[in-house]
């Protein structure tokens, strides 16, 4: 609901301009929904278990995602071995 309201630029309430203006319980649900939507974009084999999504600590979830997706830096890096004799 928040993302639709923000995208269409139709306020839920004129007093609410940012998600931080919403009471904590409602903003938590909105943020959690956004997180679940983002995780559902991963392929099924890379998604964390439901228990981790709903009851896990943020550090555990972040670690799961890093392991599942892999370190982007290492996927994009290429190493070459060059002998000094080849330079010339």
HTML snippet that shows the backbone in 3Dmol.js (N, CA, C, O; Angstrom):
<script src="https://3Dmol.org/build/3Dmol-min.js"></script>
<div id="view" style="width:600px;height:400px;position:relative"></div>
<script>
const pdb = `
ATOM      1  N   UNK A   1       0.822  -1.176   0.000  1.00  0.00           N
ATOM      2  CA  UNK A   1       0.000   0.000   0.000  1.00  0.00           C
ATOM      3  C   UNK A   1       0.881   1.260   0.000  1.00  0.00           C
ATOM      4  O   UNK A   1       0.629   2.211  -0.739  1.00  0.00           O
ATOM      5  N   UNK A   2       1.925   1.239   0.854  1.00  0.00           N
ATOM      6  CA  UNK A   2       2.819   2.402   0.917  1.00  0.00           C
ATOM      7  C   UNK A   2       3.514   2.617  -0.418  1.00  0.00           C
ATOM      8  O   UNK A   2       3.588   3.748  -0.899  1.00  0.00           O
ATOM      9  N   UNK A   3       4.026   1.546  -1.028  1.00  0.00           N
ATOM     10  CA  UNK A   3       4.742   1.716  -2.296  1.00  0.00           C
ATOM     11  C   UNK A   3       3.808   2.196  -3.400  1.00  0.00           C
ATOM     12  O   UNK A   3       4.214   2.996  -4.244  1.00  0.00           O
ATOM     13  N   UNK A   4       2.569   1.724  -3.409  1.00  0.00           N
ATOM     14  CA  UNK A   4       1.602   2.191  -4.402  1.00  0.00           C
ATOM     15  C   UNK A   4       1.303   3.669  -4.181  1.00  0.00           C
ATOM     16  O   UNK A   4       1.301   4.458  -5.126  1.00  0.00           O
ATOM     17  N   UNK A   5       1.054   4.035  -2.937  1.00  0.00           N
ATOM     18  CA  UNK A   5       0.762   5.426  -2.604  1.00  0.00           C
ATOM     19  C   UNK A   5       1.922   6.337  -2.987  1.00  0.00           C
ATOM     20  O   UNK A   5       1.725   7.426  -3.528  1.00  0.00           O
ATOM     21  N   UNK A   6       3.142   5.869  -2.694  1.00  0.00           N
ATOM     22  CA  UNK A   6       4.324   6.678  -2.998  1.00  0.00           C
ATOM     23  C   UNK A   6       4.541   6.783  -4.509  1.00  0.00           C
ATOM     24  O   UNK A   6       4.860   7.857  -5.018  1.00  0.00           O
ATOM     25  N   UNK A   7       4.369   5.670  -5.223  1.00  0.00           N
ATOM     26  CA  UNK A   7       4.557   5.665  -6.670  1.00  0.00           C
ATOM     27  C   UNK A   7       3.552   6.575  -7.366  1.00  0.00           C
ATOM     28  O   UNK A   7       3.914   7.342  -8.259  1.00  0.00           O
ATOM     29  N   UNK A   8       2.295   6.485  -6.956  1.00  0.00           N
ATOM     30  CA  UNK A   8       1.262   7.301  -7.571  1.00  0.00           C
ATOM     31  C   UNK A   8       1.219   8.724  -7.024  1.00  0.00           C
ATOM     32  O   UNK A   8       0.491   9.579  -7.528  1.00  0.00           O
ATOM     33  N   UNK A   9       2.013   8.957  -5.985  1.00  0.00           N
ATOM     34  CA  UNK A   9       2.066  10.263  -5.324  1.00  0.00           C
ATOM     35  C   UNK A   9       0.700  10.688  -4.796  1.00  0.00           C
ATOM     36  O   UNK A   9       0.325  11.860  -4.832  1.00  0.00           O
ATOM     37  N   UNK A  10      -0.023   9.691  -4.309  1.00  0.00           N
ATOM     38  CA  UNK A  10      -1.312   9.938  -3.673  1.00  0.00           C
ATOM     39  C   UNK A  10      -1.118   9.633  -2.187  1.00  0.00           C
ATOM     40  O   UNK A  10      -0.946   8.470  -1.823  1.00  0.00           O
ATOM     41  N   UNK A  11      -1.140  10.629  -1.340  1.00  0.00           N
ATOM     42  CA  UNK A  11      -0.869  10.373   0.072  1.00  0.00           C
ATOM     43  C   UNK A  11      -1.952   9.527   0.738  1.00  0.00           C
ATOM     44  O   UNK A  11      -3.139   9.666   0.442  1.00  0.00           O
ATOM     45  N   UNK A  12      -1.521   8.652   1.640  1.00  0.00           N
ATOM     46  CA  UNK A  12      -2.461   7.873   2.447  1.00  0.00           C
ATOM     47  C   UNK A  12      -3.233   8.841   3.338  1.00  0.00           C
ATOM     48  O   UNK A  12      -4.442   8.719   3.536  1.00  0.00           O
ATOM     49  N   UNK A  13      -2.506   9.777   3.849  1.00  0.00           N
ATOM     50  CA  UNK A  13      -3.056  10.823   4.716  1.00  0.00           C
ATOM     51  C   UNK A  13      -2.186  12.044   4.447  1.00  0.00           C
ATOM     52  O   UNK A  13      -0.970  11.907   4.311  1.00  0.00           O
ATOM     53  N   UNK A  14      -2.760  13.203   4.370  1.00  0.00           N
ATOM     54  CA  UNK A  14      -1.983  14.413   4.057  1.00  0.00           C
ATOM     55  C   UNK A  14      -0.882  14.697   5.065  1.00  0.00           C
ATOM     56  O   UNK A  14       0.093  15.375   4.743  1.00  0.00           O
ATOM     57  N   UNK A  15      -1.026  14.187   6.278  1.00  0.00           N
ATOM     58  CA  UNK A  15       0.014  14.411   7.296  1.00  0.00           C
ATOM     59  C   UNK A  15       1.181  13.448   7.139  1.00  0.00           C
ATOM     60  O   UNK A  15       2.224  13.641   7.763  1.00  0.00           O
ATOM     61  N   UNK A  16       1.027  12.425   6.324  1.00  0.00           N
ATOM     62  CA  UNK A  16       2.071  11.409   6.159  1.00  0.00           C
ATOM     63  C   UNK A  16       2.810  11.655   4.848  1.00  0.00           C
ATOM     64  O   UNK A  16       2.261  11.449   3.765  1.00  0.00           O
ATOM     65  N   UNK A  17       4.040  12.091   4.956  1.00  0.00           N
ATOM     66  CA  UNK A  17       4.866  12.341   3.778  1.00  0.00           C
ATOM     67  C   UNK A  17       5.974  11.296   3.638  1.00  0.00           C
ATOM     68  O   UNK A  17       6.382  10.969   2.524  1.00  0.00           O
ATOM     69  N   UNK A  18       6.451  10.782   4.749  1.00  0.00           N
ATOM     70  CA  UNK A  18       7.530   9.800   4.779  1.00  0.00           C
ATOM     71  C   UNK A  18       7.063   8.608   5.584  1.00  0.00           C
ATOM     72  O   UNK A  18       6.146   8.715   6.398  1.00  0.00           O
ATOM     73  N   UNK A  19       7.700   7.467   5.353  1.00  0.00           N
ATOM     74  CA  UNK A  19       7.326   6.272   6.111  1.00  0.00           C
ATOM     75  C   UNK A  19       7.608   6.452   7.602  1.00  0.00           C
ATOM     76  O   UNK A  19       6.967   5.811   8.435  1.00  0.00           O
ATOM     77  N   UNK A  20       8.542   7.304   7.937  1.00  0.00           N
ATOM     78  CA  UNK A  20       8.857   7.555   9.346  1.00  0.00           C
ATOM     79  C   UNK A  20       7.742   8.313  10.067  1.00  0.00           C
ATOM     80  O   UNK A  20       7.721   8.358  11.297  1.00  0.00           O
ATOM     81  N   UNK A  21       6.819   8.906   9.312  1.00  0.00           N
ATOM     82  CA  UNK A  21       5.694   9.623   9.911  1.00  0.00           C
ATOM     83  C   UNK A  21       4.570   8.684  10.347  1.00  0.00           C
ATOM     84  O   UNK A  21       3.621   9.108  11.006  1.00  0.00           O
ATOM     85  N   UNK A  22       4.679   7.416   9.979  1.00  0.00           N
ATOM     86  CA  UNK A  22       3.662   6.429  10.335  1.00  0.00           C
ATOM     87  C   UNK A  22       4.048   5.798  11.668  1.00  0.00           C
ATOM     88  O   UNK A  22       5.239   5.644  11.941  1.00  0.00           O
ATOM     89  N   UNK A  23       3.085   5.430  12.503  1.00  0.00           N
ATOM     90  CA  UNK A  23       3.412   4.744  13.763  1.00  0.00           C
ATOM     91  C   UNK A  23       4.267   3.506  13.503  1.00  0.00           C
ATOM     92  O   UNK A  23       4.160   2.884  12.447  1.00  0.00           O
ATOM     93  N   UNK A  24       5.110   3.152  14.466  1.00  0.00           N
ATOM     94  CA  UNK A  24       6.094   2.089  14.304  1.00  0.00           C
ATOM     95  C   UNK A  24       5.470   0.774  13.854  1.00  0.00           C
ATOM     96  O   UNK A  24       5.999   0.130  12.948  1.00  0.00           O
ATOM     97  N   UNK A  25       4.378   0.363  14.449  1.00  0.00           N
ATOM     98  CA  UNK A  25       3.801  -0.942  14.108  1.00  0.00           C
ATOM     99  C   UNK A  25       3.367  -1.004  12.648  1.00  0.00           C
ATOM    100  O   UNK A  25       3.552  -2.024  11.985  1.00  0.00           O
ATOM    101  N   UNK A  26       2.795   0.074  12.154  1.00  0.00           N
ATOM    102  CA  UNK A  26       2.374   0.097  10.758  1.00  0.00           C
ATOM    103  C   UNK A  26       3.594   0.183   9.843  1.00  0.00           C
ATOM    104  O   UNK A  26       3.648  -0.502   8.822  1.00  0.00           O
ATOM    105  N   UNK A  27       4.568   1.014  10.196  1.00  0.00           N
ATOM    106  CA  UNK A  27       5.751   1.150   9.347  1.00  0.00           C
ATOM    107  C   UNK A  27       6.554  -0.154   9.330  1.00  0.00           C
ATOM    108  O   UNK A  27       7.173  -0.485   8.320  1.00  0.00           O
ATOM    109  N   UNK A  28       6.545  -0.895  10.447  1.00  0.00           N
ATOM    110  CA  UNK A  28       7.241  -2.193  10.483  1.00  0.00           C
ATOM    111  C   UNK A  28       6.605  -3.154   9.482  1.00  0.00           C
ATOM    112  O   UNK A  28       7.310  -3.839   8.740  1.00  0.00           O
ATOM    113  N   UNK A  29       5.290  -3.202   9.462  1.00  0.00           N
ATOM    114  CA  UNK A  29       4.580  -4.094   8.538  1.00  0.00           C
ATOM    115  C   UNK A  29       4.880  -3.699   7.090  1.00  0.00           C
ATOM    116  O   UNK A  29       5.094  -4.564   6.241  1.00  0.00           O
ATOM    117  N   UNK A  30       4.893  -2.415   6.816  1.00  0.00           N
ATOM    118  CA  UNK A  30       5.191  -1.945   5.450  1.00  0.00           C
ATOM    119  C   UNK A  30       6.609  -2.342   5.061  1.00  0.00           C
ATOM    120  O   UNK A  30       6.824  -2.858   3.964  1.00  0.00           O
ATOM    121  N   UNK A  31       7.577  -2.109   5.941  1.00  0.00           N
ATOM    122  CA  UNK A  31       8.971  -2.453   5.636  1.00  0.00           C
ATOM    123  C   UNK A  31       9.150  -3.954   5.470  1.00  0.00           C
ATOM    124  O   UNK A  31       9.859  -4.405   4.571  1.00  0.00           O
ATOM    125  N   UNK A  32       8.504  -4.726   6.339  1.00  0.00           N
ATOM    126  CA  UNK A  32       8.611  -6.181   6.255  1.00  0.00           C
ATOM    127  C   UNK A  32       8.010  -6.675   4.944  1.00  0.00           C
ATOM    128  O   UNK A  32       8.557  -7.577   4.308  1.00  0.00           O
ATOM    129  N   UNK A  33       6.894  -6.091   4.543  1.00  0.00           N
ATOM    130  CA  UNK A  33       6.263  -6.462   3.281  1.00  0.00           C
ATOM    131  C   UNK A  33       7.196  -6.158   2.102  1.00  0.00           C
ATOM    132  O   UNK A  33       7.307  -6.958   1.174  1.00  0.00           O
ATOM    133  N   UNK A  34       7.857  -5.014   2.142  1.00  0.00           N
ATOM    134  CA  UNK A  34       8.810  -4.664   1.085  1.00  0.00           C
ATOM    135  C   UNK A  34       9.966  -5.658   1.055  1.00  0.00           C
ATOM    136  O   UNK A  34      10.434  -6.042  -0.017  1.00  0.00           O
ATOM    137  N   UNK A  35      10.426  -6.074   2.239  1.00  0.00           N
ATOM    138  CA  UNK A  35      11.520  -7.035   2.327  1.00  0.00           C
ATOM    139  C   UNK A  35      11.092  -8.382   1.739  1.00  0.00           C
ATOM    140  O   UNK A  35      11.833  -8.980   0.959  1.00  0.00           O
ATOM    141  N   UNK A  36       9.909  -8.857   2.108  1.00  0.00           N
ATOM    142  CA  UNK A  36       9.415 -10.135   1.603  1.00  0.00           C
ATOM    143  C   UNK A  36       9.237 -10.068   0.086  1.00  0.00           C
ATOM    144  O   UNK A  36       9.574 -11.019  -0.619  1.00  0.00           O
ATOM    145  N   UNK A  37       8.715  -8.959  -0.416  1.00  0.00           N
ATOM    146  CA  UNK A  37       8.571  -8.789  -1.865  1.00  0.00           C
ATOM    147  C   UNK A  37       9.931  -8.860  -2.561  1.00  0.00           C
ATOM    148  O   UNK A  37      10.056  -9.472  -3.621  1.00  0.00           O
ATOM    149  N   UNK A  38      10.937  -8.240  -1.969  1.00  0.00           N
ATOM    150  CA  UNK A  38      12.280  -8.268  -2.556  1.00  0.00           C
ATOM    151  C   UNK A  38      12.854  -9.682  -2.544  1.00  0.00           C
ATOM    152  O   UNK A  38      13.471 -10.114  -3.518  1.00  0.00           O
ATOM    153  N   UNK A  39      12.651 -10.400  -1.444  1.00  0.00           N
ATOM    154  CA  UNK A  39      13.174 -11.760  -1.346  1.00  0.00           C
ATOM    155  C   UNK A  39      12.462 -12.702  -2.305  1.00  0.00           C
ATOM    156  O   UNK A  39      13.057 -13.674  -2.769  1.00  0.00           O
ATOM    157  N   UNK A  40      11.205 -12.431  -2.606  1.00  0.00           N
ATOM    158  CA  UNK A  40      10.467 -13.305  -3.520  1.00  0.00           C
ATOM    159  C   UNK A  40      10.967 -13.164  -4.958  1.00  0.00           C
ATOM    160  O   UNK A  40      10.639 -13.994  -5.806  1.00  0.00           O
ATOM    161  N   UNK A  41      11.749 -12.136  -5.238  1.00  0.00           N
ATOM    162  CA  UNK A  41      12.340 -11.977  -6.567  1.00  0.00           C
ATOM    163  C   UNK A  41      13.512 -12.929  -6.785  1.00  0.00           C
ATOM    164  O   UNK A  41      13.917 -13.168  -7.923  1.00  0.00           O
ATOM    165  N   UNK A  42      14.062 -13.476  -5.689  1.00  0.00           N
ATOM    166  CA  UNK A  42      15.145 -14.453  -5.810  1.00  0.00           C
ATOM    167  C   UNK A  42      14.579 -15.774  -6.310  1.00  0.00           C
ATOM    168  O   UNK A  42      13.402 -16.070  -6.103  1.00  0.00           O
ATOM    169  N   UNK A  43      15.417 -16.563  -6.966  1.00  0.00           N
ATOM    170  CA  UNK A  43      14.963 -17.889  -7.373  1.00  0.00           C
ATOM    171  C   UNK A  43      14.707 -18.729  -6.124  1.00  0.00           C
ATOM    172  O   UNK A  43      15.271 -18.455  -5.064  1.00  0.00           O
ATOM    173  N   UNK A  44      13.861 -19.748  -6.245  1.00  0.00           N
ATOM    174  CA  UNK A  44      13.446 -20.530  -5.072  1.00  0.00           C
ATOM    175  C   UNK A  44      14.617 -21.151  -4.332  1.00  0.00           C
ATOM    176  O   UNK A  44      14.586 -21.249  -3.105  1.00  0.00           O
ATOM    177  N   UNK A  45      15.645 -21.570  -5.049  1.00  0.00           N
ATOM    178  CA  UNK A  45      16.786 -22.211  -4.387  1.00  0.00           C
ATOM    179  C   UNK A  45      17.653 -21.207  -3.620  1.00  0.00           C
ATOM    180  O   UNK A  45      18.464 -21.610  -2.786  1.00  0.00           O
ATOM    181  N   UNK A  46      17.492 -19.912  -3.890  1.00  0.00           N
ATOM    182  CA  UNK A  46      18.290 -18.899  -3.188  1.00  0.00           C
ATOM    183  C   UNK A  46      17.511 -18.169  -2.108  1.00  0.00           C
ATOM    184  O   UNK A  46      18.087 -17.385  -1.355  1.00  0.00           O
ATOM    185  N   UNK A  47      16.204 -18.416  -2.020  1.00  0.00           N
ATOM    186  CA  UNK A  47      15.388 -17.755  -0.993  1.00  0.00           C
ATOM    187  C   UNK A  47      15.664 -18.345   0.380  1.00  0.00           C
ATOM    188  O   UNK A  47      15.837 -19.556   0.523  1.00  0.00           O
ATOM    189  N   UNK A  48      15.704 -17.484   1.386  1.00  0.00           N
ATOM    190  CA  UNK A  48      15.870 -18.014   2.743  1.00  0.00           C
ATOM    191  C   UNK A  48      14.609 -18.730   3.200  1.00  0.00           C
ATOM    192  O   UNK A  48      13.527 -18.470   2.674  1.00  0.00           O
ATOM    193  N   UNK A  49      14.733 -19.640   4.184  1.00  0.00           N
ATOM    194  CA  UNK A  49      13.552 -20.316   4.704  1.00  0.00           C
ATOM    195  C   UNK A  49      12.586 -19.316   5.356  1.00  0.00           C
ATOM    196  O   UNK A  49      13.004 -18.281   5.874  1.00  0.00           O
ATOM    197  N   UNK A  50      11.303 -19.641   5.319  1.00  0.00           N
ATOM    198  CA  UNK A  50      10.281 -18.767   5.899  1.00  0.00           C
ATOM    199  C   UNK A  50      10.597 -18.410   7.348  1.00  0.00           C
ATOM    200  O   UNK A  50      10.429 -17.262   7.762  1.00  0.00           O
ATOM    201  N   UNK A  51      11.051 -19.388   8.109  1.00  0.00           N
ATOM    202  CA  UNK A  51      11.353 -19.148   9.528  1.00  0.00           C
ATOM    203  C   UNK A  51      12.410 -18.052   9.680  1.00  0.00           C
ATOM    204  O   UNK A  51      12.307 -17.205  10.568  1.00  0.00           O
ATOM    205  N   UNK A  52      13.412 -18.070   8.822  1.00  0.00           N
ATOM    206  CA  UNK A  52      14.469 -17.055   8.881  1.00  0.00           C
ATOM    207  C   UNK A  52      13.922 -15.684   8.491  1.00  0.00           C
ATOM    208  O   UNK A  52      14.295 -14.674   9.088  1.00  0.00           O
ATOM    209  N   UNK A  53      13.050 -15.644   7.504  1.00  0.00           N
ATOM    210  CA  UNK A  53      12.474 -14.369   7.071  1.00  0.00           C
ATOM    211  C   UNK A  53      11.686 -13.728   8.202  1.00  0.00           C
ATOM    212  O   UNK A  53      11.844 -12.538   8.474  1.00  0.00           O
ATOM    213  N   UNK A  54      10.833 -14.513   8.864  1.00  0.00           N
ATOM    214  CA  UNK A  54       9.915 -13.952   9.851  1.00  0.00           C
ATOM    215  C   UNK A  54      10.482 -13.873  11.258  1.00  0.00           C
ATOM    216  O   UNK A  54      10.123 -12.973  12.017  1.00  0.00           O
ATOM    217  N   UNK A  55      11.367 -14.804  11.622  1.00  0.00           N
ATOM    218  CA  UNK A  55      11.834 -14.847  13.015  1.00  0.00           C
ATOM    219  C   UNK A  55      13.339 -14.660  13.165  1.00  0.00           C
ATOM    220  O   UNK A  55      13.836 -14.541  14.285  1.00  0.00           O
ATOM    221  N   UNK A  56      14.069 -14.632  12.056  1.00  0.00           N
ATOM    222  CA  UNK A  56      15.518 -14.501  12.133  1.00  0.00           C
ATOM    223  C   UNK A  56      15.961 -13.071  12.394  1.00  0.00           C
ATOM    224  O   UNK A  56      15.234 -12.116  12.124  1.00  0.00           O
ATOM    225  N   UNK A  57      17.163 -12.950  12.921  1.00  0.00           N
ATOM    226  CA  UNK A  57      17.753 -11.620  13.116  1.00  0.00           C
ATOM    227  C   UNK A  57      18.240 -11.097  11.772  1.00  0.00           C
ATOM    228  O   UNK A  57      18.504 -11.875  10.855  1.00  0.00           O
ATOM    229  N   UNK A  58      18.358  -9.794  11.660  1.00  0.00           N
ATOM    230  CA  UNK A  58      18.776  -9.192  10.391  1.00  0.00           C
ATOM    231  C   UNK A  58      20.161  -9.673   9.971  1.00  0.00           C
ATOM    232  O   UNK A  58      20.426  -9.828   8.779  1.00  0.00           O
ATOM    233  N   UNK A  59      21.044  -9.911  10.936  1.00  0.00           N
ATOM    234  CA  UNK A  59      22.395 -10.392  10.616  1.00  0.00           C
ATOM    235  C   UNK A  59      22.335 -11.781   9.983  1.00  0.00           C
ATOM    236  O   UNK A  59      23.068 -12.071   9.038  1.00  0.00           O
ATOM    237  N   UNK A  60      21.448 -12.646  10.515  1.00  0.00           N
ATOM    238  CA  UNK A  60      21.310 -13.999   9.976  1.00  0.00           C
ATOM    239  C   UNK A  60      20.765 -13.952   8.545  1.00  0.00           C
ATOM    240  O   UNK A  60      21.224 -14.685   7.669  1.00  0.00           O
ATOM    241  N   UNK A  61      19.790 -13.091   8.327  1.00  0.00           N
ATOM    242  CA  UNK A  61      19.205 -12.960   6.998  1.00  0.00           C
ATOM    243  C   UNK A  61      20.224 -12.410   6.004  1.00  0.00           C
ATOM    244  O   UNK A  61      20.313 -12.884   4.871  1.00  0.00           O
ATOM    245  N   UNK A  62      20.980 -11.421   6.428  1.00  0.00           N
ATOM    246  CA  UNK A  62      22.010 -10.841   5.564  1.00  0.00           C
ATOM    247  C   UNK A  62      23.075 -11.875   5.212  1.00  0.00           C
ATOM    248  O   UNK A  62      23.534 -11.940   4.071  1.00  0.00           O
ATOM    249  N   UNK A  63      23.465 -12.684   6.199  1.00  0.00           N
ATOM    250  CA  UNK A  63      24.464 -13.731   5.966  1.00  0.00           C
ATOM    251  C   UNK A  63      23.926 -14.768   4.975  1.00  0.00           C
ATOM    252  O   UNK A  63      24.651 -15.211   4.085  1.00  0.00           O
ATOM    253  N   UNK A  64      22.653 -15.154   5.129  1.00  0.00           N
ATOM    254  CA  UNK A  64      22.037 -16.109   4.214  1.00  0.00           C
ATOM    255  C   UNK A  64      22.069 -15.572   2.779  1.00  0.00           C
ATOM    256  O   UNK A  64      22.437 -16.288   1.848  1.00  0.00           O
ATOM    257  N   UNK A  65      21.684 -14.322   2.617  1.00  0.00           N
ATOM    258  CA  UNK A  65      21.630 -13.720   1.283  1.00  0.00           C
ATOM    259  C   UNK A  65      23.028 -13.630   0.683  1.00  0.00           C
ATOM    260  O   UNK A  65      23.215 -13.920  -0.499  1.00  0.00           O
ATOM    261  N   UNK A  66      24.016 -13.227   1.491  1.00  0.00           N
ATOM    262  CA  UNK A  66      25.395 -13.151   0.989  1.00  0.00           C
ATOM    263  C   UNK A  66      25.879 -14.514   0.512  1.00  0.00           C
ATOM    264  O   UNK A  66      26.537 -14.615  -0.523  1.00  0.00           O
ATOM    265  N   UNK A  67      25.554 -15.573   1.272  1.00  0.00           N
ATOM    266  CA  UNK A  67      25.977 -16.920   0.886  1.00  0.00           C
ATOM    267  C   UNK A  67      25.214 -17.424  -0.337  1.00  0.00           C
ATOM    268  O   UNK A  67      25.791 -18.081  -1.204  1.00  0.00           O
ATOM    269  N   UNK A  68      23.933 -17.122  -0.407  1.00  0.00           N
ATOM    270  CA  UNK A  68      23.111 -17.604  -1.522  1.00  0.00           C
ATOM    271  C   UNK A  68      23.443 -16.895  -2.826  1.00  0.00           C
ATOM    272  O   UNK A  68      23.587 -17.532  -3.870  1.00  0.00           O
ATOM    273  N   UNK A  69      23.563 -15.589  -2.761  1.00  0.00           N
ATOM    274  CA  UNK A  69      23.821 -14.810  -3.962  1.00  0.00           C
ATOM    275  C   UNK A  69      25.306 -14.799  -4.278  1.00  0.00           C
ATOM    276  O   UNK A  69      25.697 -14.725  -5.443  1.00  0.00           O
ATOM    277  N   UNK A  70      26.115 -14.871  -3.268  1.00  0.00           N
ATOM    278  CA  UNK A  70      27.555 -14.828  -3.462  1.00  0.00           C
ATOM    279  C   UNK A  70      28.061 -13.409  -3.435  1.00  0.00           C
ATOM    280  O   UNK A  70      27.293 -12.460  -3.589  1.00  0.00           O
ATOM    281  N   UNK A  71      29.313 -13.270  -3.245  1.00  0.00           N
ATOM    282  CA  UNK A  71      29.933 -11.958  -3.211  1.00  0.00           C
ATOM    283  C   UNK A  71      30.070 -11.446  -4.641  1.00  0.00           C
ATOM    284  O   UNK A  71      30.811 -12.022  -5.438  1.00  0.00           O
ATOM    285  N   UNK A  72      29.372 -10.382  -4.968  1.00  0.00           N
ATOM    286  CA  UNK A  72      29.395  -9.839  -6.328  1.00  0.00           C
ATOM    287  C   UNK A  72      30.801  -9.447  -6.749  1.00  0.00           C
ATOM    288  O   UNK A  72      31.157  -9.557  -7.922  1.00  0.00           O
ATOM    289  N   UNK A  73      31.584  -8.998  -5.812  1.00  0.00           N
ATOM    290  CA  UNK A  73      32.942  -8.563  -6.128  1.00  0.00           C
ATOM    291  C   UNK A  73      33.758  -9.726  -6.679  1.00  0.00           C
ATOM    292  O   UNK A  73      34.486  -9.565  -7.659  1.00  0.00           O
ATOM    293  N   UNK A  74      33.640 -10.904  -6.051  1.00  0.00           N
ATOM    294  CA  UNK A  74      34.420 -12.048  -6.506  1.00  0.00           C
ATOM    295  C   UNK A  74      33.887 -12.595  -7.831  1.00  0.00           C
ATOM    296  O   UNK A  74      34.659 -13.164  -8.604  1.00  0.00           O
ATOM    297  N   UNK A  75      32.593 -12.441  -8.116  1.00  0.00           N
ATOM    298  CA  UNK A  75      32.041 -12.920  -9.371  1.00  0.00           C
ATOM    299  C   UNK A  75      32.509 -12.070 -10.546  1.00  0.00           C
ATOM    300  O   UNK A  75      32.611 -12.574 -11.665  1.00  0.00           O
ATOM    301  N   UNK A  76      32.786 -10.825 -10.320  1.00  0.00           N
ATOM    302  CA  UNK A  76      33.163  -9.920 -11.392  1.00  0.00           C
ATOM    303  C   UNK A  76      34.667  -9.741 -11.532  1.00  0.00           C
ATOM    304  O   UNK A  76      35.117  -9.051 -12.447  1.00  0.00           O
ATOM    305  N   UNK A  77      35.445 -10.334 -10.661  1.00  0.00           N
ATOM    306  CA  UNK A  77      36.887 -10.114 -10.718  1.00  0.00           C
ATOM    307  C   UNK A  77      37.556 -11.212 -11.551  1.00  0.00           C
ATOM    308  O   UNK A  77      37.112 -12.360 -11.577  1.00  0.00           O
ATOM    309  N   UNK A  78      38.634 -10.820 -12.225  1.00  0.00           N
ATOM    310  CA  UNK A  78      39.409 -11.733 -13.044  1.00  0.00           C
ATOM    311  C   UNK A  78      40.871 -11.553 -12.651  1.00  0.00           C
ATOM    312  O   UNK A  78      41.355 -10.431 -12.497  1.00  0.00           O
ATOM    313  N   UNK A  79      41.561 -12.672 -12.492  1.00  0.00           N
ATOM    314  CA  UNK A  79      42.972 -12.602 -12.119  1.00  0.00           C
ATOM    315  C   UNK A  79      43.821 -13.193 -13.242  1.00  0.00           C
ATOM    316  O   UNK A  79      43.455 -14.197 -13.853  1.00  0.00           O
ATOM    317  N   UNK A  80      44.950 -12.557 -13.500  1.00  0.00           N
ATOM    318  CA  UNK A  80      45.890 -13.035 -14.504  1.00  0.00           C
ATOM    319  C   UNK A  80      47.241 -13.229 -13.845  1.00  0.00           C
ATOM    320  O   UNK A  80      47.654 -12.435 -13.000  1.00  0.00           O
ATOM    321  N   UNK A  81      47.935 -14.309 -14.246  1.00  0.00           N
ATOM    322  CA  UNK A  81      49.307 -14.516 -13.785  1.00  0.00           C
ATOM    323  C   UNK A  81      50.229 -14.169 -14.955  1.00  0.00           C
ATOM    324  O   UNK A  81      50.101 -14.716 -16.050  1.00  0.00           O
ATOM    325  N   UNK A  82      51.147 -13.260 -14.700  1.00  0.00           N
ATOM    326  CA  UNK A  82      52.070 -12.822 -15.746  1.00  0.00           C
ATOM    327  C   UNK A  82      53.489 -13.051 -15.259  1.00  0.00           C
ATOM    328  O   UNK A  82      53.883 -12.597 -14.184  1.00  0.00           O
ATOM    329  N   UNK A  83      54.245 -13.769 -16.081  1.00  0.00           N
ATOM    330  CA  UNK A  83      55.661 -13.963 -15.763  1.00  0.00           C
ATOM    331  C   UNK A  83      56.429 -12.737 -16.237  1.00  0.00           C
ATOM    332  O   UNK A  83      56.083 -12.124 -17.247  1.00  0.00           O
ATOM    333  N   UNK A  84      57.479 -12.386 -15.491  1.00  0.00           N
ATOM    334  CA  UNK A  84      58.272 -11.227 -15.894  1.00  0.00           C
ATOM    335  C   UNK A  84      58.948 -11.448 -17.226  1.00  0.00           C
ATOM    336  O   UNK A  84      59.238 -10.481 -17.931  1.00  0.00           O
ATOM    337  N   UNK A  85      59.210 -12.688 -17.594  1.00  0.00           N
ATOM    338  CA  UNK A  85      59.839 -12.994 -18.888  1.00  0.00           C
ATOM    339  C   UNK A  85      58.906 -12.707 -20.052  1.00  0.00           C
ATOM    340  O   UNK A  85      59.365 -12.479 -21.171  1.00  0.00           O
ATOM    341  N   UNK A  86      57.616 -12.714 -19.803  1.00  0.00           N
ATOM    342  CA  UNK A  86      56.642 -12.448 -20.872  1.00  0.00           C
ATOM    343  C   UNK A  86      56.533 -10.961 -21.184  1.00  0.00           C
ATOM    344  O   UNK A  86      56.038 -10.580 -22.245  1.00  0.00           O
ATOM    345  N   UNK A  87      56.994 -10.123 -20.263  1.00  0.00           N
ATOM    346  CA  UNK A  87      56.898  -8.684 -20.460  1.00  0.00           C
ATOM    347  C   UNK A  87      58.141  -8.235 -21.226  1.00  0.00           C
ATOM    348  O   UNK A  87      59.268  -8.558 -20.848  1.00  0.00           O
ATOM    349  N   UNK A  88      57.928  -7.513 -22.269  1.00  0.00           N
ATOM    350  CA  UNK A  88      59.114  -7.192 -22.883  1.00  0.00           C
ATOM    351  C   UNK A  88      59.336  -6.287 -23.920  1.00  0.00           C
ATOM    352  O   UNK A  88      60.474  -6.117 -24.358  1.00  0.00           O
TER     353      UNK A  88
END
`;
const viewer = $3Dmol.createViewer("view");
viewer.addModel(pdb, "pdb");
viewer.setStyle({}, {cartoon: {color: "spectrum"}});
viewer.zoomTo();
viewer.render();
</script>
